[in-house]
Amino acid sequence: MIGISGIFLSLLLLIYLAYRGLSILIVAPLMALVAVLFNPGAPVLASYTQIFMPALGSFAVLYFPLFLLGALFGKLMDDSGSARVIAEKIVSRLGKQRSILAIVLACAILTYGGVSLFVVAFAVYPIAVALFREAHIPKRLIPATIALGAFTFTMTALPGTPAIQNAIPMPYFNTTPFAAPVLGILGGGVMLFCGLAWMGWREKKARANGEGFGEHPESPGRPELSKEVREHAQGESFDLMEITPQDELVCERSPGFAVALLPVVLVIALNYLFTGYIIPFLDTGYLELPKYGATTLNAVRGVWSIICALVLSSLVLIACNLRNFPSLKRTLDDGASASVLPLFNTASLVGFGAVIAALPSFALVRESVLGIAPGNPLISLSVAVNILAGITGSASGGMSIALQTLGSTYLEMGQAAGISPELLHRVTSIATGGLDALPQNGAVITLLTICNLSHRKAYLDIFMVAVAGPLVALAFVVTLGSVLGSF
């Protein structure tokens, strides 16, 4: 009982200290130490050097290219003006009568194409302000509109998304980014439908009350973010740390819409081609050798596909926009530098999870979690990932802890129950997108700061589109997957 108390105490302290702005790089090993001290006989130093650090290192080694390339691609899209051009074009085509749908689609296209949700929020917010003001829609609905397009179905559900939430399950289940594509599309459709239905009702209600945009004299743009907000968000964003009004680089030229959209389309198309048609036909027998990890092609195919897609798309982006960058060197430097912190934040959470999983008392926690709906591991997996994502305030962090501690177990349970690894992958990915968006989440706090709105004014709508809607979609996918299997 003392050991279990230590595990839960360490989790609660992890939430509190991270929320107070302490770096996860410091908090994660310290909270692992707390859990170890509550388990008599568990070696302190060995838990850090032999468990925590190897788990951290393994995650960093595997996912560093994805964090780095994702950061670079997002920064290139931002500084070239491509992200803004895409958003403006979609808005102009749909018009002010479909303002909410226009902003959702603009955010969705950018994030599904690999652009950081923070870059998207910064790029789209000024456009949303102008559009909502002209359409007489309350400004308080802007954060939820952006969240629906950037935080939900494109992050977790749609097959092929290069988001880290879709990449982390791949080595655990030997799957690809396109795992369970039909279920992913259906789940994403449920999220989108629920979110648009809620936002449409809120807009209609505001119009009936004659609310209008409201009095907001501040000029739209990229606000100065406080040190506390930056610390809240550092576990989720690879671009936020580098963006301030003082050093923002303004693109003097803008690409045409087709040129701006091309790299986004390429990310998805190339990801699909490499996953299904190019990499599987390569001669990869050497992967069986110890010096190459004694692994299989299926274990690395997903990561390889995303790497190749992001590299080639970034090169095309640079070639098409070479004259549009105020300073290409500055863009590349900022993107590369800003990729390191979120990588190691998430890796530290993985190390924390590895230490917890190695404790003798964790066996009881493990049995309790696995005892949820014992006949259907999809339900147990959904609950475990969602709770951990909510506890850590991080979709990728919660998923990493769950898979680090129970990934192999769920794979065995799934195989025994006739559940495909692809379905486990998709359920895991979708499950990260529910309770992670609770009020303490760094992305939520940052989005509200960008919009200069409080939780009191705008969080209810964020909750409905980024928490309630994804939970409904998760239940739908689990139910449908349990009946029909992976497809």
Secondary structure by P-SEA (a helix, b strand, c coil): caaaaaaaaaaaaaaaaaaaccccaaaaaaaaaaaaaacccccccccccccaaaaaaaaaaacaaaaaaaaaaaaaaaaaaaaaaaaaaaaaaacccaaaaaaaaaaaaaaaacccaaaaaaacaaaaaaaaaaacccccaaaaaaaaaccccccccccccccccccccccccccccccaaaaaaaaaaaaaaaaaaaaaaaaaaaaaacccccccccccccccccaaaaaaacccccccccccccccccccccccccccaaaaaaaaaaaaaaacccccccccccccccccccccccccaaaaaaaaaaaaaaaaaaaacccccccaaaaaaaaaaaacaaaaaaaaaaaaaaaaaacccaaaaaaaaaacccccaaaaaaaaaaaaaaaaccaaaaaaaaaaccaaaaaaaaaaacccaaaaaaaaaaaaaccccccccaaaaaaaaaacccccccaaaaaaaccaaaaaaaaaaaaaaaacccc
